[in-house]
Structure formats: C-alpha cells, structure tokens
Amino acid sequence: MTEARRHIAIIGSGGAAMAAALKAAERGARVTLVERGTLGGTCVNVGCVPSKILIRAAHIARLRRASPFDDAVMPAEPAIDAARLHARRQGRVEALRHAKYAGILADTPAIEVVHGEASLVDARTLSVRGDDGDERRLPFDRALIASGARPAIPPVPGLAGTPYWTSTTALGSDTIPPRLAVIGASVVAVELAQAFARLGSRVTILARSRLLSREDPAVGEALEAAFQAEGIEIRRDTQARRVDHDGEAFVLETDAGPLGTDRVLVATGRTPNTEGLNLAAAGVETRRGAIVVDDRLRTSVPGLYAAGDCTDLPRFVYVAAAAGSRAAIDMTGGEARLDLSAVPEVIFTDPQVATVGLTEAAARARGLVPESRTLTLDAVPRGLVNFDDRGLIKLVAERDGGRLLGVQAVCGEAGELIQTAVMALRARMTVQEIADELFPYLTMVEGLKLCAQTFHQDVSRLSCCAG
C-alpha cells in the first residue's frame, strides 16, 4: 500500500471473514473483526465439519452392517452410542475452532476481535452493540460484510409451533430418532437423510419435485436408486401442507397423505443474514436478501465489499474464502478478481455426487451445441474391484471440436475425481485430449478417461488398462 495504513472493518468470522482479515493484515492493514456469536461461522461450527464427521460415522456403521463382501467378511449389527458420537463430533469442532480461528486471531496483533452486533450507520461507519448493551461507533476506510446465512424455514402451517430440526439443531443433537421426515431434497437434505438412515433412523424424504432437482436428471435418478436400495423412502412431487406436534410425535399432512414421524428435519435452503445490517441506509443493493457483488467483491457502494453466504455468490466455503482473500487485496489497494468459470460441487452422500461446469441443458441455454456420453460404473475397473457399480460419470462437450463443457459424477470418491475435471475445464481440454492422457489404473478418476474414450470408441472392447 502506498497510502496511510487503512482500517478494514469485517462483519463475521467465518471462512470469508477470516481469509479477508488475514490477507488484509498481511498487506499492512489494521483490521477490526466484529462477531456477534461463536467464532468460526457456519463451516467449522454447524456445517461442513460436524456434518462430515456424522456422515463418516454413518458410513462406517453401514459397512459394518452391510457391504458387497458380506459373504466373505461377515457383517454385524453395530451398536450406536449417539451421545458419545455427539461428544466426539463436538470435541473435534472445538479443537478446529481454536486451532484455525481463535488461536490464529489471538496470534495476529493487527486484527482486533470485537464481540457484538454490527450494522451500518453509513458507508464509512459501523455501529456495534456489545453483549453488555453498550453501543460504539466504528469508523473504517473499507469494510467487508461476511455475515453468512442461516437455514431457511418455509411457511408451512403449524411448523413454527413445533420442535422441528434444522441442519444446525440436527447436528447439535445427541439422539438418533427412530423415524425422521426430511422436508427438502437438495444438498443438506440428502446428506443428513442418508447419515441418519445409516445410524438407525427410518427416513422419509419429501421432495417438492425430485432429488437434486437443479442437477442433471441422471444424477438425481442415480442417487435415488442408491437411497431406495438402503430403505430410504422418497416421496416425489410431495410437499408438507401442515405440521402438527402432540408433545411426543409429529404428523405431517402431505400431498401423499398423512405421515407420522418422531422428528422433522427442515432442509430447504439457506437465507442470507442481512436483514439486521441496515444495508438500505448505505444504499447497498440486494437481491432476495443477498448482497449483489461484482467479480472484485465490490457492492453497489464504493468502499463496501461483501463475500460468503450473505452474497449472491455460490454458497461453498471455498468460494467464500477465495472471495474474502480477493476482497482484501482490493480493499488494500491491489486488484484481484474472483474467477467462477469452473466451480466444483461435492455432495457427500454414498455414492458421492460431484459436478463442475455445464449440464447439457445449461449448455443449450447458452446457445452451445453439446454432445454427451454417460459411463456407468460397471465399465470402470475401480468400481468392479470394489464390487460397487452404483452411479455414473457423464461428460458434456461441444459437438464441434470436442471441448469439455462439464462433468457430472455419481460414484465412490467422486469428490476426489472432480478436481481433475476442474483443471481440464480451465485448460480448455477436449475430450480427445483427456482420452489420450495417462491416468493411473484402478483409480476412480480413470473413469474420466474411459468416459472421454467413449466419444470415439467402444470401451467395452478395450483391455482393462488399455491406453
């Protein structure tokens, strides 16, 4: 920076906020980070970390109960101690919160942490109401809004008066309900539905249309088949019309008739935490509550930036962190842009779902002429030796020239596979170039090569590791 040391104010302490605070401090700024609740935001406290621990435990429970090798490796019904599982999950959450958030902030003198509720007074001043009720004015040179989001609650009659679960309360619970109804069919809904089913709940999913309706239809169908094989009931084209609770159990009135259950998990999306920030006073543009930003993370007001789940950006913690660091560069006199041309998404079900780039429908909507190939897992050697042929790998390419446009995968380790597809997209590779690459044998990522080969040949006629 060539000018006087800037004061950067940051609202929030999650992935976007932390990345911005550390980058701004590294670049010589003085930073004040304002947090109204627990340090660390959604991911470490009530999102990515605790959910993946629960999912991993559920996966192990499933393998002990049933696997493709049951005739040789004898299964046994696992005993689930939900309270101990909860304690272990919370222990890891607290350790990571200290190591990656509280400890780092304490060791960075350029960053001051203030606990309280922040709102904008104008484009250069925050009001911060502390836990003791006292209010202070905090002037700044630049500010980043990274206030995150919370579970969205649909206006279902009766629901508000019941002890329903959100993802936050479900992950904070030390119980496994005998019966669980899940309202919603997107990422959080399917991840937690399968996890609780594998830990012993009888799960019913109410899908307004189908599973993962924003993805390629083949993706949702493959996941639905896997869920039904595990005994998870999926009610397509079904919504809850009313929810009642008698003090012990729930009754949901649905399009498909009444449904009795012990717990209801509402997983219908997330709502930006922006309503208390007084954004209108500063003239910050929002769209359905989300702050509108450009590729430099600038809002409609000069000097005010935003990143993370409170914005109109894709709601992934790695996008939030990347946005936060780039905003910090811009706020401290540099210039950095957020490139969202190839954003991977991973859904941690079993089989995993991973996607990047365009579906066929999205490609056509952009005026492109796509061509696609779908490879089922019985054609992938890794799937065969795992005795697990659930799922598919689909490549979408331009018909003329063969440039890769997108990848959708439903398979074991799809989350590891997808980053190779990201790099191929960024390199503007063709499917022929992917088909000609060296891929290690007996890896799931080899499925990308095999699927690419199907654009020009019949892979069933190849030997197992033919190039």
Secondary structure as a PSIPRED ss2 file (coil, helix, strand):
# PSIPRED VFORMAT (PSIPRED V4.0)

   1 M C   1.000  0.000  0.000
   2 T C   1.000  0.000  0.000
   3 E C   1.000  0.000  0.000
   4 A C   1.000  0.000  0.000
   5 R C   1.000  0.000  0.000
   6 R C   1.000  0.000  0.000
   7 H E   0.000  0.000  1.000
   8 I E   0.000  0.000  1.000
   9 A E   0.000  0.000  1.000
  10 I E   0.000  0.000  1.000
  11 I E   0.000  0.000  1.000
  12 G C   1.000  0.000  0.000
  13 S C   1.000  0.000  0.000
  14 G C   1.000  0.000  0.000
  15 G H   0.000  1.000  0.000
  16 A H   0.000  1.000  0.000
  17 A H   0.000  1.000  0.000
  18 M H   0.000  1.000  0.000
  19 A H   0.000  1.000  0.000
  20 A H   0.000  1.000  0.000
  21 A H   0.000  1.000  0.000
  22 L H   0.000  1.000  0.000
  23 K H   0.000  1.000  0.000
  24 A H   0.000  1.000  0.000
  25 A H   0.000  1.000  0.000
  26 E H   0.000  1.000  0.000
  27 R C   1.000  0.000  0.000
  28 G C   1.000  0.000  0.000
  29 A C   1.000  0.000  0.000
  30 R E   0.000  0.000  1.000
  31 V E   0.000  0.000  1.000
  32 T E   0.000  0.000  1.000
  33 L E   0.000  0.000  1.000
  34 V E   0.000  0.000  1.000
  35 E E   0.000  0.000  1.000
  36 R C   1.000  0.000  0.000
  37 G C   1.000  0.000  0.000
  38 T C   1.000  0.000  0.000
  39 L C   1.000  0.000  0.000
  40 G C   1.000  0.000  0.000
  41 G H   0.000  1.000  0.000
  42 T H   0.000  1.000  0.000
  43 C H   0.000  1.000  0.000
  44 V H   0.000  1.000  0.000
  45 N H   0.000  1.000  0.000
  46 V H   0.000  1.000  0.000
  47 G C   1.000  0.000  0.000
  48 C H   0.000  1.000  0.000
  49 V H   0.000  1.000  0.000
  50 P H   0.000  1.000  0.000
  51 S H   0.000  1.000  0.000
  52 K H   0.000  1.000  0.000
  53 I H   0.000  1.000  0.000
  54 L H   0.000  1.000  0.000
  55 I H   0.000  1.000  0.000
  56 R H   0.000  1.000  0.000
  57 A H   0.000  1.000  0.000
  58 A H   0.000  1.000  0.000
  59 H H   0.000  1.000  0.000
  60 I H   0.000  1.000  0.000
  61 A H   0.000  1.000  0.000
  62 R H   0.000  1.000  0.000
  63 L H   0.000  1.000  0.000
  64 R H   0.000  1.000  0.000
  65 R H   0.000  1.000  0.000
  66 A C   1.000  0.000  0.000
  67 S C   1.000  0.000  0.000
  68 P C   1.000  0.000  0.000
  69 F C   1.000  0.000  0.000
  70 D C   1.000  0.000  0.000
  71 D C   1.000  0.000  0.000
  72 A C   1.000  0.000  0.000
  73 V C   1.000  0.000  0.000
  74 M C   1.000  0.000  0.000
  75 P C   1.000  0.000  0.000
  76 A C   1.000  0.000  0.000
  77 E C   1.000  0.000  0.000
  78 P C   1.000  0.000  0.000
  79 A C   1.000  0.000  0.000
  80 I C   1.000  0.000  0.000
  81 D C   1.000  0.000  0.000
  82 A H   0.000  1.000  0.000
  83 A H   0.000  1.000  0.000
  84 R H   0.000  1.000  0.000
  85 L H   0.000  1.000  0.000
  86 H H   0.000  1.000  0.000
  87 A H   0.000  1.000  0.000
  88 R H   0.000  1.000  0.000
  89 R H   0.000  1.000  0.000
  90 Q H   0.000  1.000  0.000
  91 G H   0.000  1.000  0.000
  92 R H   0.000  1.000  0.000
  93 V H   0.000  1.000  0.000
  94 E H   0.000  1.000  0.000
  95 A H   0.000  1.000  0.000
  96 L H   0.000  1.000  0.000
  97 R H   0.000  1.000  0.000
  98 H H   0.000  1.000  0.000
  99 A H   0.000  1.000  0.000
 100 K H   0.000  1.000  0.000
 101 Y H   0.000  1.000  0.000
 102 A H   0.000  1.000  0.000
 103 G H   0.000  1.000  0.000
 104 I H   0.000  1.000  0.000
 105 L H   0.000  1.000  0.000
 106 A H   0.000  1.000  0.000
 107 D C   1.000  0.000  0.000
 108 T C   1.000  0.000  0.000
 109 P C   1.000  0.000  0.000
 110 A C   1.000  0.000  0.000
 111 I E   0.000  0.000  1.000
 112 E E   0.000  0.000  1.000
 113 V E   0.000  0.000  1.000
 114 V E   0.000  0.000  1.000
 115 H E   0.000  0.000  1.000
 116 G E   0.000  0.000  1.000
 117 E E   0.000  0.000  1.000
 118 A E   0.000  0.000  1.000
 119 S E   0.000  0.000  1.000
 120 L E   0.000  0.000  1.000
 121 V E   0.000  0.000  1.000
 122 D E   0.000  0.000  1.000
 123 A C   1.000  0.000  0.000
 124 R C   1.000  0.000  0.000
 125 T E   0.000  0.000  1.000
 126 L E   0.000  0.000  1.000
 127 S E   0.000  0.000  1.000
 128 V E   0.000  0.000  1.000
 129 R E   0.000  0.000  1.000
 130 G E   0.000  0.000  1.000
 131 D C   1.000  0.000  0.000
 132 D C   1.000  0.000  0.000
 133 G C   1.000  0.000  0.000
 134 D C   1.000  0.000  0.000
 135 E E   0.000  0.000  1.000
 136 R E   0.000  0.000  1.000
 137 R E   0.000  0.000  1.000
 138 L E   0.000  0.000  1.000
 139 P E   0.000  0.000  1.000
 140 F C   1.000  0.000  0.000
 141 D C   1.000  0.000  0.000
 142 R E   0.000  0.000  1.000
 143 A E   0.000  0.000  1.000
 144 L E   0.000  0.000  1.000
 145 I E   0.000  0.000  1.000
 146 A C   1.000  0.000  0.000
 147 S C   1.000  0.000  0.000
 148 G C   1.000  0.000  0.000
 149 A E   0.000  0.000  1.000
 150 R E   0.000  0.000  1.000
 151 P E   0.000  0.000  1.000
 152 A C   1.000  0.000  0.000
 153 I C   1.000  0.000  0.000
 154 P C   1.000  0.000  0.000
 155 P C   1.000  0.000  0.000
 156 V C   1.000  0.000  0.000
 157 P C   1.000  0.000  0.000
 158 G C   1.000  0.000  0.000
 159 L H   0.000  1.000  0.000
 160 A H   0.000  1.000  0.000
 161 G H   0.000  1.000  0.000
 162 T C   1.000  0.000  0.000
 163 P C   1.000  0.000  0.000
 164 Y C   1.000  0.000  0.000
 165 W E   0.000  0.000  1.000
 166 T C   1.000  0.000  0.000
 167 S H   0.000  1.000  0.000
 168 T H   0.000  1.000  0.000
 169 T H   0.000  1.000  0.000
 170 A H   0.000  1.000  0.000
 171 L H   0.000  1.000  0.000
 172 G C   1.000  0.000  0.000
 173 S C   1.000  0.000  0.000
 174 D C   1.000  0.000  0.000
 175 T C   1.000  0.000  0.000
 176 I C   1.000  0.000  0.000
 177 P C   1.000  0.000  0.000
 178 P C   1.000  0.000  0.000
 179 R E   0.000  0.000  1.000
 180 L E   0.000  0.000  1.000
 181 A E   0.000  0.000  1.000
 182 V E   0.000  0.000  1.000
 183 I E   0.000  0.000  1.000
 184 G C   1.000  0.000  0.000
 185 A C   1.000  0.000  0.000
 186 S C   1.000  0.000  0.000
 187 V H   0.000  1.000  0.000
 188 V H   0.000  1.000  0.000
 189 A H   0.000  1.000  0.000
 190 V H   0.000  1.000  0.000
 191 E H   0.000  1.000  0.000
 192 L H   0.000  1.000  0.000
 193 A H   0.000  1.000  0.000
 194 Q H   0.000  1.000  0.000
 195 A H   0.000  1.000  0.000
 196 F H   0.000  1.000  0.000
 197 A H   0.000  1.000  0.000
 198 R H   0.000  1.000  0.000
 199 L C   1.000  0.000  0.000
 200 G C   1.000  0.000  0.000
 201 S C   1.000  0.000  0.000
 202 R E   0.000  0.000  1.000
 203 V E   0.000  0.000  1.000
 204 T E   0.000  0.000  1.000
 205 I E   0.000  0.000  1.000
 206 L E   0.000  0.000  1.000
 207 A C   1.000  0.000  0.000
 208 R C   1.000  0.000  0.000
 209 S C   1.000  0.000  0.000
 210 R C   1.000  0.000  0.000
 211 L C   1.000  0.000  0.000
 212 L C   1.000  0.000  0.000
 213 S C   1.000  0.000  0.000
 214 R C   1.000  0.000  0.000
 215 E C   1.000  0.000  0.000
 216 D C   1.000  0.000  0.000
 217 P H   0.000  1.000  0.000
 218 A H   0.000  1.000  0.000
 219 V H   0.000  1.000  0.000
 220 G H   0.000  1.000  0.000
 221 E H   0.000  1.000  0.000
 222 A H   0.000  1.000  0.000
 223 L H   0.000  1.000  0.000
 224 E H   0.000  1.000  0.000
 225 A H   0.000  1.000  0.000
 226 A H   0.000  1.000  0.000
 227 F H   0.000  1.000  0.000
 228 Q H   0.000  1.000  0.000
 229 A H   0.000  1.000  0.000
 230 E C   1.000  0.000  0.000
 231 G C   1.000  0.000  0.000
 232 I C   1.000  0.000  0.000
 233 E E   0.000  0.000  1.000
 234 I E   0.000  0.000  1.000
 235 R E   0.000  0.000  1.000
 236 R C   1.000  0.000  0.000
 237 D C   1.000  0.000  0.000
 238 T C   1.000  0.000  0.000
 239 Q C   1.000  0.000  0.000
 240 A E   0.000  0.000  1.000
 241 R E   0.000  0.000  1.000
 242 R E   0.000  0.000  1.000
 243 V E   0.000  0.000  1.000
 244 D E   0.000  0.000  1.000
 245 H E   0.000  0.000  1.000
 246 D C   1.000  0.000  0.000
 247 G C   1.000  0.000  0.000
 248 E C   1.000  0.000  0.000
 249 A C   1.000  0.000  0.000
 250 F E   0.000  0.000  1.000
 251 V E   0.000  0.000  1.000
 252 L E   0.000  0.000  1.000
 253 E E   0.000  0.000  1.000
 254 T E   0.000  0.000  1.000
 255 D C   1.000  0.000  0.000
 256 A C   1.000  0.000  0.000
 257 G E   0.000  0.000  1.000
 258 P E   0.000  0.000  1.000
 259 L E   0.000  0.000  1.000
 260 G E   0.000  0.000  1.000
 261 T E   0.000  0.000  1.000
 262 D C   1.000  0.000  0.000
 263 R E   0.000  0.000  1.000
 264 V E   0.000  0.000  1.000
 265 L E   0.000  0.000  1.000
 266 V E   0.000  0.000  1.000
 267 A C   1.000  0.000  0.000
 268 T C   1.000  0.000  0.000
 269 G C   1.000  0.000  0.000
 270 R E   0.000  0.000  1.000
 271 T E   0.000  0.000  1.000
 272 P E   0.000  0.000  1.000
 273 N C   1.000  0.000  0.000
 274 T C   1.000  0.000  0.000
 275 E C   1.000  0.000  0.000
 276 G C   1.000  0.000  0.000
 277 L C   1.000  0.000  0.000
 278 N C   1.000  0.000  0.000
 279 L H   0.000  1.000  0.000
 280 A H   0.000  1.000  0.000
 281 A H   0.000  1.000  0.000
 282 A H   0.000  1.000  0.000
 283 G C   1.000  0.000  0.000
 284 V C   1.000  0.000  0.000
 285 E C   1.000  0.000  0.000
 286 T E   0.000  0.000  1.000
 287 R E   0.000  0.000  1.000
 288 R C   1.000  0.000  0.000
 289 G C   1.000  0.000  0.000
 290 A E   0.000  0.000  1.000
 291 I E   0.000  0.000  1.000
 292 V C   1.000  0.000  0.000
 293 V C   1.000  0.000  0.000
 294 D C   1.000  0.000  0.000
 295 D C   1.000  0.000  0.000
 296 R C   1.000  0.000  0.000
 297 L C   1.000  0.000  0.000
 298 R E   0.000  0.000  1.000
 299 T C   1.000  0.000  0.000
 300 S C   1.000  0.000  0.000
 301 V C   1.000  0.000  0.000
 302 P C   1.000  0.000  0.000
 303 G C   1.000  0.000  0.000
 304 L E   0.000  0.000  1.000
 305 Y E   0.000  0.000  1.000
 306 A E   0.000  0.000  1.000
 307 A C   1.000  0.000  0.000
 308 G C   1.000  0.000  0.000
 309 D C   1.000  0.000  0.000
 310 C C   1.000  0.000  0.000
 311 T E   0.000  0.000  1.000
 312 D C   1.000  0.000  0.000
 313 L C   1.000  0.000  0.000
 314 P C   1.000  0.000  0.000
 315 R C   1.000  0.000  0.000
 316 F C   1.000  0.000  0.000
 317 V H   0.000  1.000  0.000
 318 Y H   0.000  1.000  0.000
 319 V H   0.000  1.000  0.000
 320 A H   0.000  1.000  0.000
 321 A H   0.000  1.000  0.000
 322 A H   0.000  1.000  0.000
 323 A H   0.000  1.000  0.000
 324 G H   0.000  1.000  0.000
 325 S H   0.000  1.000  0.000
 326 R H   0.000  1.000  0.000
 327 A H   0.000  1.000  0.000
 328 A H   0.000  1.000  0.000
 329 I H   0.000  1.000  0.000
 330 D H   0.000  1.000  0.000
 331 M H   0.000  1.000  0.000
 332 T C   1.000  0.000  0.000
 333 G C   1.000  0.000  0.000
 334 G C   1.000  0.000  0.000
 335 E C   1.000  0.000  0.000
 336 A C   1.000  0.000  0.000
 337 R C   1.000  0.000  0.000
 338 L C   1.000  0.000  0.000
 339 D C   1.000  0.000  0.000
 340 L C   1.000  0.000  0.000
 341 S C   1.000  0.000  0.000
 342 A C   1.000  0.000  0.000
 343 V C   1.000  0.000  0.000
 344 P C   1.000  0.000  0.000
 345 E E   0.000  0.000  1.000
 346 V E   0.000  0.000  1.000
 347 I E   0.000  0.000  1.000
 348 F C   1.000  0.000  0.000
 349 T C   1.000  0.000  0.000
 350 D C   1.000  0.000  0.000
 351 P C   1.000  0.000  0.000
 352 Q E   0.000  0.000  1.000
 353 V E   0.000  0.000  1.000
 354 A E   0.000  0.000  1.000
 355 T E   0.000  0.000  1.000
 356 V E   0.000  0.000  1.000
 357 G E   0.000  0.000  1.000
 358 L C   1.000  0.000  0.000
 359 T C   1.000  0.000  0.000
 360 E H   0.000  1.000  0.000
 361 A H   0.000  1.000  0.000
 362 A H   0.000  1.000  0.000
 363 A H   0.000  1.000  0.000
 364 R H   0.000  1.000  0.000
 365 A H   0.000  1.000  0.000
 366 R C   1.000  0.000  0.000
 367 G C   1.000  0.000  0.000
 368 L C   1.000  0.000  0.000
 369 V C   1.000  0.000  0.000
 370 P E   0.000  0.000  1.000
 371 E E   0.000  0.000  1.000
 372 S E   0.000  0.000  1.000
 373 R E   0.000  0.000  1.000
 374 T E   0.000  0.000  1.000
 375 L E   0.000  0.000  1.000
 376 T E   0.000  0.000  1.000
 377 L H   0.000  1.000  0.000
 378 D H   0.000  1.000  0.000
 379 A H   0.000  1.000  0.000
 380 V C   1.000  0.000  0.000
 381 P H   0.000  1.000  0.000
 382 R H   0.000  1.000  0.000
 383 G H   0.000  1.000  0.000
 384 L H   0.000  1.000  0.000
 385 V H   0.000  1.000  0.000
 386 N C   1.000  0.000  0.000
 387 F C   1.000  0.000  0.000
 388 D C   1.000  0.000  0.000
 389 D C   1.000  0.000  0.000
 390 R C   1.000  0.000  0.000
 391 G C   1.000  0.000  0.000
 392 L E   0.000  0.000  1.000
 393 I E   0.000  0.000  1.000
 394 K E   0.000  0.000  1.000
 395 L E   0.000  0.000  1.000
 396 V E   0.000  0.000  1.000
 397 A E   0.000  0.000  1.000
 398 E E   0.000  0.000  1.000
 399 R C   1.000  0.000  0.000
 400 D C   1.000  0.000  0.000
 401 G C   1.000  0.000  0.000
 402 G C   1.000  0.000  0.000
 403 R E   0.000  0.000  1.000
 404 L E   0.000  0.000  1.000
 405 L E   0.000  0.000  1.000
 406 G E   0.000  0.000  1.000
 407 V E   0.000  0.000  1.000
 408 Q E   0.000  0.000  1.000
 409 A E   0.000  0.000  1.000
 410 V E   0.000  0.000  1.000
 411 C E   0.000  0.000  1.000
 412 G C   1.000  0.000  0.000
 413 E C   1.000  0.000  0.000
 414 A H   0.000  1.000  0.000
 415 G H   0.000  1.000  0.000
 416 E H   0.000  1.000  0.000
 417 L H   0.000  1.000  0.000
 418 I H   0.000  1.000  0.000
 419 Q H   0.000  1.000  0.000
 420 T H   0.000  1.000  0.000
 421 A H   0.000  1.000  0.000
 422 V H   0.000  1.000  0.000
 423 M H   0.000  1.000  0.000
 424 A H   0.000  1.000  0.000
 425 L H   0.000  1.000  0.000
 426 R H   0.000  1.000  0.000
 427 A C   1.000  0.000  0.000
 428 R C   1.000  0.000  0.000
 429 M C   1.000  0.000  0.000
 430 T E   0.000  0.000  1.000
 431 V H   0.000  1.000  0.000
 432 Q H   0.000  1.000  0.000
 433 E H   0.000  1.000  0.000
 434 I H   0.000  1.000  0.000
 435 A H   0.000  1.000  0.000
 436 D H   0.000  1.000  0.000
 437 E C   1.000  0.000  0.000
 438 L C   1.000  0.000  0.000
 439 F C   1.000  0.000  0.000
 440 P C   1.000  0.000  0.000
 441 Y C   1.000  0.000  0.000
 442 L C   1.000  0.000  0.000
 443 T C   1.000  0.000  0.000
 444 M C   1.000  0.000  0.000
 445 V C   1.000  0.000  0.000
 446 E H   0.000  1.000  0.000
 447 G H   0.000  1.000  0.000
 448 L H   0.000  1.000  0.000
 449 K H   0.000  1.000  0.000
 450 L H   0.000  1.000  0.000
 451 C H   0.000  1.000  0.000
 452 A H   0.000  1.000  0.000
 453 Q H   0.000  1.000  0.000
 454 T C   1.000  0.000  0.000
 455 F C   1.000  0.000  0.000
 456 H C   1.000  0.000  0.000
 457 Q C   1.000  0.000  0.000
 458 D C   1.000  0.000  0.000
 459 V H   0.000  1.000  0.000
 460 S H   0.000  1.000  0.000
 461 R H   0.000  1.000  0.000
 462 L C   1.000  0.000  0.000
 463 S C   1.000  0.000  0.000
 464 C C   1.000  0.000  0.000
 465 C C   1.000  0.000  0.000
 466 A C   1.000  0.000  0.000
 467 G C   1.000  0.000  0.000
